[in-house]
Amino acid sequence: MEFFDSIEFSTEDYHIGLYNDEFYNNLVSRHPRILEAKFKAIYDVIKEWDQVDRSTLCENIRQSNQIEAICKGTVKATLLEDVPDEIRNDVDELFYALYEKVLKKSPHFIKFYGSVIEHFRELKKSPNDFLKCPACGIRDVETIYDDERDQYDHYLAKSIYPFSSVNFKNLVPICQKCNSLDVKSSIDIISETTGFVFYPYTENHKGISISISVKEDNMDINKIKYGFAYSNPDGNQKEIESWKYIFKIEKRHNNFVRGRIGKWYKVYWKFINNKKLNFLNEEQKRLTCFTWMDEDETEDLSFVRKPALEAFIDQSALGQAQEQIKLYALYNNK
């Protein structure tokens, strides 16, 4: 950032004084072909531009690193396709090298600034050592005690938004499935959505609540299809719609529930039929079970389990039949 700040008004010949000393000595000088050559090539072109064009480019770079403002829709990040033709290829190669070859792999970067795995472990220190993927909420993620780390997703895809590619506020540890070609891949999270997305590093996110209903009933428990409704205390519905689209949330949550509802119901059935709870009536047993699930889910376990079970028990024909069987057995045992 300091390099582009310093060249905004400079038209003199290229020299190392254009860099921050630390950045040049620790990284640029140690990577002459993939860094210094590209910085110089970009500078040699834009120093011939008029002042308006130079300032526009440098302001675009600054704005592209205001990740929170971009997520809120108040600032626009610059697309690779909008970078002037004269420098587009060099810009693409420079920022690709900064991330893939320097930040991730360079021994010089690791020596002076630490490794990505160290950043991951620092990020996930208590109270942030989440057990489930922060994007989908259903798949396990690595902990600070694991040898590996989860994938760092470029929230704003580096192939689309090069100027945002080495900003750690744009790098989000998510599960492999969420970051796969089948799910998020390299979609443009701004232009392909409502244009408003959750900022991954906010400190006041109040979470997303989910309610589930039976959409298509079936006597085969695994073939029941469910409807999902998502809400947020702050009313961030545009952000929710973007989140659902980016990570294919509804389809994945539906498949997740359908593949597990049978096992979940068996746990519920065993719980409410536990003889140790016979001092409670049926409604109290159910309330106790679901209260336990609520507490369980605050520990980052599956937040769709309880609402899915409630929908199955209260709305599906099979769930209602099971409840009638239970009541019939209770009646005959009296």
C-alpha positions, 0 to 999 in steps of 0.5 A, a space after each residue: 500500500 505504501 508503494 502505491 501511495 508513494 508512486 501516486 504523484 511520482 514521475 521520476 525514474 524508478 528507484 528503491 526509495 519508492 518502497 517502505 524500507 522494511 518491505 523492500 529489504 525483507 521481501 521485494 529485494 529477495 524476490 527480484 523477478 516475481 516482485 521487483 520486476 513487476 512493481 517496476 513494470 507497473 510503475 514505468 507505465 503509470 508514471 507516464 499517465 496524467 495525474 487523474 489516471 494515476 490517482 484513480 488507480 491508487 485510489 482503486 487499490 486503497 478502496 479495494 482493501 476496505 473489505 468491511 466497507 465493500 461487504 456493506 456496499 458502501 465502497 466498490 472493489 476494482 475488478 481485474 477486467 477494469 484494470 487498464 490494459 497496459 498494466 492488467 497482466 502485470 497486476 494480475 501476476 504481481 498480486 498472484 505472486 504476492 499471495 501464492 509465492 510469497 505470503 504462503 511459501 516464501 521462507 523470507 516471509 515466514 522468517 519475518 512475519 510468520 507462517 499462514 498456519 501460525 496466523 490460523 492458530 492465532 485467529 482461532 485462539 479462545 474464544 474463537 476456536 469454532 468447531 464448525 465451519 463459519 460459512 455453512 455451520 455443518 461441517 467440522 473444521 480444524 482446531 489449533 491443536 491439529 497439524 493442518 489448517 482449514 483452507 483460506 478462502 478469498 472471500 473476494 476471489 483473487 482471480 476477480 479482485 486482485 487488489 484485495 488478494 493479500 488482505 487478511 480481512 479478505 481471507 476466511 478459514 472455511 471448510 473444504 466443501 464450502 471452498 470447493 468448485 461445487 460450492 463457492 469456487 470463484 464466484 463474484 460475491 458482489 455482482 452475483 448476489 444482492 451486493 450486500 454480504 456479511 463481513 467475516 471479521 465483524 465483532 458484533 454479528 448476532 448470528 442467524 436463526 433458522 426455522 424448518 418446516 416439512 415441505 414435502 412429506 413422505 413415509 420414508 423418513 429420509 425422503 422428507 423434504 424440508 423448507 428453511 427460513 433464516 433470520 437475523 436480529 439485525 434484519 440483515 436479509 440481503 446479507 442472508 440471501 447473499 450467504 445462501 447463494 454463495 454457499 448453496 446453503 438451503 440445498 446443503 442444509 436440506 441434504 444434511 438434515 435428510 441424511 441424519 434425521 433418522 439418527 437424530 430421532 432415535 436419540 430423541 426417542 431414547 431420551 424421552 423413553 428413558 425410565 430415569 425420566 418417568 417422574 416427568 410428563 411427556 411435555 416435560 420430557 420433550 422440553 428437557 430434551 430440546 433444552 439439552 439440544 439448545 445447550 449442545 448447539 451453543 457449543 458449535 454443534 449442528 444448529 439445524 438438528 433441533 428445528 429439524 426434529 421439531 418439524 419432523 415430529 410436529 408436521 410429518 405423518 411419520 413423526 405424528 404416527 411415532 408419537 401416537 405409537 408412543 402414547 398408545 404404549 403409555 396408555 396400555 402400560 398404565 
